[in-house]
Amino acid sequence: MADSDDAGEQGKSDSPKPGVASPAESQGEGNPPGDWMKKSQFVAALNDVTRKNDLLQAQINELKTAQQQPAQKPATRAELNALVAHGDLTQVQSDTIWENQITDRVRGEATAAATHVVGAAEHQRKVDSELASYRELVPQAWEDGSSEREKASREYSFLVGLSLPQTKETELAALRAAFGDISTLRASKSARPGSSETHVESGGGRPPAGEGGGSDGPPKGLTPREKDHYEKAISRGIYANWAAVKDERKGYAKSKAR
């Protein structure tokens, strides 16, 4: 009788109590104790991310749809009158739409015109600035009879012959073709130690070395202006040396004597 009572008590202790989950149920199959809370948090976070991604994708689709829609054309006066005749608009509404369209068009045209004027003014300032730089770096190009002037004139005539207009832009293009771009021209001039901008004075009225018509000096009979002109031409590489200047002047003298 005692054995049967003990077995009954053991059976009662082994059976789960109503409303209390067993360890296996609370932990799940193959999960260590306490992990069921972490899994629920992960699922909730995943659902939140998915929801936000869906909202973002919906906004992207709306933007794409708006971009693909053609711009609405302004209504004509006849179209507005037809809407008034059908009772879809009142005459006041029609007049308001028409006036707003005129205002928008005028505002757009004014904005475009102002933008064009500002752009044109900026363009003109740039052209004038670069022309001033060439006048500073190659002043002989503005002197009648100089070789630089002839060189620039040839380039200008060539460009005009290609149907380019006779404008400052074409003049600037001719100067660039004749003497190179401004930055390179300025750099070569500033890096040249014996440029024409350097003046050496010597006492006693004695001429600088190399003058007097020698093989390495300028030819005799040059005026100060001619000498300065040829010195600058040699420094810019137009002539290799004074010998090249002498050869040119000899050829010019022979052709003039014929």
Secondary structure, DSSP 4 states (H G I P E B T S, - for coil): -HHHHHHHHHHHHHSPPTT---HHHHH-TTPPTTHHHHHHHHHHHHHHHHHHHHHHHHHHHHHHHHHHSPPPPPPPHHHHHHHHHTTSS-HHHHHHHHHHHHHHHHHHHHHHHHHHHHHHHHHHHHHHHHHHHHHHH-GGGGSTT-HHHHHHHHHHHHHHHTT--SSHHHHHHHHHHHH--HHHHHHHHHH-TT-TT-----GGGPPPTT-SS-TTSPPTT--HHHHHHHHHHHHTTSSSSHHHHHHHHHHHHHHHH-
